[in-house]
Amino acid sequence: MKKTPILTLILGAAMISALAGCTTAATTDAKAPTASPTASATASPKLLDHRNTCVDGVATITEDTTLEKGCDQVAILADDLKVTLGGTTKILYIEGNGNTIKADTIVALNAAGTKNNTITYTGAQTDVKDAGESNTITKK
């Protein structure tokens, strides 16, 4: 009696069963799924309240602003603003054109890709990472 064909038949059946689990049936449901907003896709009202103010050492500036006590990290993300920063700003990042910025102390400044910004500061020497184009950086 030969046992090889029985073993082959059992292995073949096992492989077919395993592969059958990998296929999916196509459905023709008439209702297509619709997108709905999720918590991660909508802006938090609390987050929007933190623009143009310093929260946990970070400020995102999108309109004329004065931060009397300064802020560790400030990002200016608009054009033609007037921004005043008191105290010490550890990192000032500018991504806008034609802004006028007055600061007490700026430790590091990055104005990459920007033009025609006027930055004046009164504190210690500022480490300029990238001055952009036609920007004026002056110690008073």
C-alpha positions in Angstrom: 0.0 0.0 0.0 1.3 3.4 -1.1 1.0 6.3 1.5 2.3 9.1 -0.8 -0.9 9.9 -2.6 -2.9 10.2 0.7 -0.2 12.5 2.2 -0.2 14.6 -1.0 -4.0 14.8 -1.0 -4.0 16.0 2.7 -1.3 18.6 2.1 -3.1 19.9 -1.1 -6.4 20.2 0.8 -4.6 22.1 3.6 -3.0 24.5 1.1 -6.4 25.2 -0.6 -8.0 25.9 2.8 -5.3 28.3 3.7 -5.4 30.2 0.4 -9.2 30.4 0.6 -8.9 32.5 3.7 -6.8 35.1 1.7 -9.4 36.0 -0.8 -12.2 38.5 -0.4 -15.5 38.7 -2.0 -16.5 41.8 -3.9 -19.5 43.6 -2.6 -21.9 45.8 -4.6 -23.3 47.8 -1.7 -25.3 50.7 -3.2 -24.3 53.1 -0.3 -20.9 54.5 -0.7 -19.1 55.6 2.5 -19.2 59.3 3.2 -16.5 61.3 4.9 -17.2 62.8 8.3 -15.0 65.0 10.4 -13.1 63.4 13.1 -11.6 64.8 16.3 -8.1 64.7 14.6 -9.3 66.5 11.5 -11.0 69.5 13.1 -9.1 72.3 14.8 -9.4 72.5 18.6 -10.9 75.9 19.7 -8.4 75.8 22.6 -5.5 75.5 20.2 -6.8 78.5 18.2 -6.8 80.6 21.4 -3.0 80.2 21.7 -2.1 82.1 18.5 -0.3 85.3 19.1 0.4 84.5 22.7 3.2 82.6 24.5 2.0 79.1 25.7 4.5 76.8 27.3 7.4 78.8 25.9 6.1 78.8 22.3 4.4 81.5 20.3 3.0 81.4 16.7 2.5 84.9 15.4 0.0 85.6 12.6 -1.0 89.2 13.4 0.4 92.4 14.9 1.5 91.3 18.4 3.3 92.5 21.5 4.7 89.8 23.9 5.8 92.0 26.9 7.5 89.1 28.7 8.9 87.5 25.5 8.8 83.8 24.7 11.4 81.0 24.4 10.5 80.2 20.8 8.7 82.6 18.4 7.6 81.8 14.9 6.3 84.7 12.7 4.2 83.2 10.0 2.7 86.1 8.1 3.7 89.2 6.1 3.8 92.9 7.0 3.4 92.5 10.7 4.6 94.7 13.6 5.9 92.5 16.4 7.4 93.5 19.7 9.2 90.9 21.9 10.2 91.8 25.5 12.5 89.7 27.6 14.6 87.0 26.0 13.6 85.1 22.8 15.8 82.0 22.5 14.8 81.2 18.9 13.1 83.6 16.5 12.0 82.0 13.3 10.6 84.2 10.5 8.6 82.9 7.6 7.1 86.0 6.2 8.1 89.2 4.3 8.1 92.9 5.2 7.8 92.4 9.0 9.0 94.9 11.5 10.3 93.2 14.7 11.6 94.9 17.8 13.0 92.7 20.5 15.0 92.9 23.7 17.2 89.8 23.3 17.2 87.3 20.5 19.6 84.4 21.1 19.2 82.8 17.6 17.5 84.1 14.5 16.5 82.2 11.4 14.9 84.1 8.5 15.4 81.5 5.8 13.7 82.4 2.5 12.3 85.7 3.7 12.7 89.2 2.3 12.5 92.8 3.5 12.1 92.2 7.2 13.5 94.7 9.7 14.7 93.2 13.0 16.1 95.4 15.8 17.2 94.1 19.2 18.9 95.7 22.2 20.4 92.7 24.1 23.5 90.6 23.5 24.8 89.6 20.1 22.3 87.5 18.1 23.4 84.3 16.4 22.0 84.6 12.9 21.4 81.2 11.3 20.1 82.5 8.0 19.5 86.1 7.2 17.2 85.5 4.1 17.3 88.2 1.4 17.3 92.0 1.9 16.6 91.7 5.6 18.0 94.3 8.0 19.2 93.0 11.4 20.4 95.8 13.7 21.6 95.9 17.3 20.4 99.2 19.0 
